[in-house]
């Protein structure tokens, strides 16, 4: 019986190649997209779940006070971790994690290599008990048994020592510390939020030993006893703030928040100062899942549409079968099996497509996906499930609609009633087009927003600046020699040593109006000198730049502030602020030398806050980078020369540079991926929807052959008939536009709220999307319409 | 075998009501070969549909083999139909995607005949219809006469008690038409009751009795000698 069904199904599919191809293509695309997006989403959801303790590990975050805008920070004071383990019995292990030099790149040296390392961390040895490390050299229990030890990942080992054994070897860090390798561990999985490449013992450094409650720079991981009440633990931890921080001191942390390890990856977008770059967003995951279901739904609708569009042709077959004794069950089974066979073919093609297109999708979505991820058991199971669901959903409408057909159609007694089926079919087309139009509008708005950001005046000019790391310089002389060397070089317009490039590793501090002010105003501060105005091309509104150099005995701190600071201080014009003294954390009395226009030092998702460039003797912050403004036609040659001069002046440091405009672009990486993901998938959705429309148009033209014949005999023209056939579809597309527009408007306004600097959703995105949908629909439908209109009426009239 | 009394059937649209069968009564005995004739629109096909239990009457009684079936629901009718009635159509109505063998096999599948038995019975009937050599061909590869032979084979494979034929020669030339009529006569001689709708006086002469319809009513019955 089943064999017979399958045989019949197969012959039906083979007998209607156009429909089968359209169906399979639509479903295969839908499935390919769906699997890929689903795999991406499930990969994102898999983060940190492979650790044995993952359900009991928490990162402790700090809720800050108004001074820090009530933001949640992922970093705690160094004294917090030790206090937790001392005072809270439910906490079994605590590991503080501190990035080398508060986040700067480390300059490493071995016997025969210089290189830069971004993933060097300092941590308590409990880190090995909280997370699972597999050691391939050395022993996890004795990793930090000796002072000045460092354990490294296998890939760090390959970078440093190639294929040699690393255990016991020496590595010099920033030309200051000498460490020996006490262990090598297998690389942490790509879906681990912690991404340490090298770990040294925090207790070897003042950072671990002299723990106090002031500096908040330590990510703190706790292993909590299984079954412990985390809410209570959290309260106990918060109580320690009162216990350990004296009332008269500034308590900038108001409570501690225990964030489950498995939440860190997806729920940390609003948490400041986490170390890991592997931060995703639950919004993206939801969007991916939504998109995948939408595309699949469109593909299913396609199938239903195409299948029922053929009902006229298949009605006879149904009638014959019924006359021969088939009851509804038989016919239901027949139609379901046909859908099952067809969707199985589509699933196989779609699944193969996933592998073939995997690099392409990775490029679009920005999510690294292992091929093995695609053949994992959950994916295979969900494929099976998808097959069943598609068969049941997409197959049910044709099955139920067509098995109901009366055998009387055979006797020409009963014309198929079209009204109900037509209405459903039209609704399905409207659904497909409305979904596609929502996607098109979204893409247009996203692209407009990204374009807006890209071309927005940042308040400085990031083009033509290269930032060269000078943090591993052995002394100040090396840096000033290097700068002197550069100043004479062709193509260099100016060179400024600076603590940070905009938005990178400035210090978070606060300033106060003299005396009267208690709360203060949070600002970012950056140690530099007066040439910064020229190098960054900042717009000076009043006063002068801060000095380029500072005399040895000068005890002043000179400030170059932005407009926001002036506004906070209450001066009416920038000019009023010049020469005034403010209380800064650098120096109790700091003098404002100049005011620059507000500039966007962060991504345009955030608003501009207070920013201060300063120069003083014996600053707390070192100069980490040299910003060079260049003007050259031969950038490669220019950079080679800069490197040569760097090597000549800083022989023991590695040359590490970054172009500022690239750095700025990278801030919008996730938005770019959102845009490309939306673009590609909406195009696919539209394509699939057009496949459906194509099939529908073909069948309607076929069904109306006789009507067209009669009209022609009565004198209708070819264009007139083509118009008649297309106008029906256009109506549907216009209804889709009307439905889609408010939905898209709502969705996009919501998306745009993430940006402080945003465009308004304007009518033209809607007009463009509408026109696009109409054009696609016309292109799809018109060929059938024209063909039907041009057919010889004698033939069509005889066909009955 | 069949007794209908005061059978009524209307077709309604929003504005017009057409009476297809107007209190029609007739009887067909087991083993008879009856032809139904009449002009277009006289209700022949409607009558055949009701006799074949494809459609239900709006009034009157229809007794099939002693059972009143006029009020049967579709499922019951379908069940009765598949075990008792075979259909032959003017336009053959073979399924294009199935081979000759598979077309004939179909009714056996629906009545749940086991596979080995099916092969035997299909081969038997194909043999009888002299179409065995075409068993693996598709309908569109056959001539009209051959197609109708397949259709008849399909109608009789389940050994129905009644065959309803709707202008079985309408799409055939005269020699093929005669062949089909001979086949039906043979079947009738072996005991199958046949009711045939036809326009052709020539074909009608093969039957025992002609029922002439006009406006949904019996006007004349001719007994053939």
HADDOCK unambig.tbl for C-alpha pairs under 7 A between the chains (distance, minus, plus):
assign (segid A and resid 11 and name CA) (segid B and resid 97 and name CA) 5.70 0.50 0.50
assign (segid A and resid 12 and name CA) (segid B and resid 97 and name CA) 6.40 0.50 0.50
assign (segid A and resid 317 and name CA) (segid B and resid 95 and name CA) 6.31 0.50 0.50
assign (segid A and resid 320 and name CA) (segid B and resid 93 and name CA) 6.55 0.50 0.50
assign (segid A and resid 324 and name CA) (segid B and resid 82 and name CA) 6.19 0.50 0.50
assign (segid A and resid 324 and name CA) (segid B and resid 107 and name CA) 5.06 0.50 0.50
assign (segid A and resid 325 and name CA) (segid B and resid 78 and name CA) 6.34 0.50 0.50
assign (segid A and resid 325 and name CA) (segid B and resid 81 and name CA) 6.81 0.50 0.50
assign (segid A and resid 325 and name CA) (segid B and resid 82 and name CA) 4.33 0.50 0.50
assign (segid A and resid 325 and name CA) (segid B and resid 107 and name CA) 5.99 0.50 0.50
assign (segid A and resid 325 and name CA) (segid B and resid 110 and name CA) 5.59 0.50 0.50
assign (segid A and resid 325 and name CA) (segid B and resid 111 and name CA) 6.97 0.50 0.50
assign (segid A and resid 326 and name CA) (segid B and resid 110 and name CA) 5.44 0.50 0.50
assign (segid A and resid 327 and name CA) (segid B and resid 78 and name CA) 6.83 0.50 0.50
assign (segid A and resid 407 and name CA) (segid B and resid 54 and name CA) 6.43 0.50 0.50
assign (segid A and resid 408 and name CA) (segid B and resid 54 and name CA) 6.43 0.50 0.50
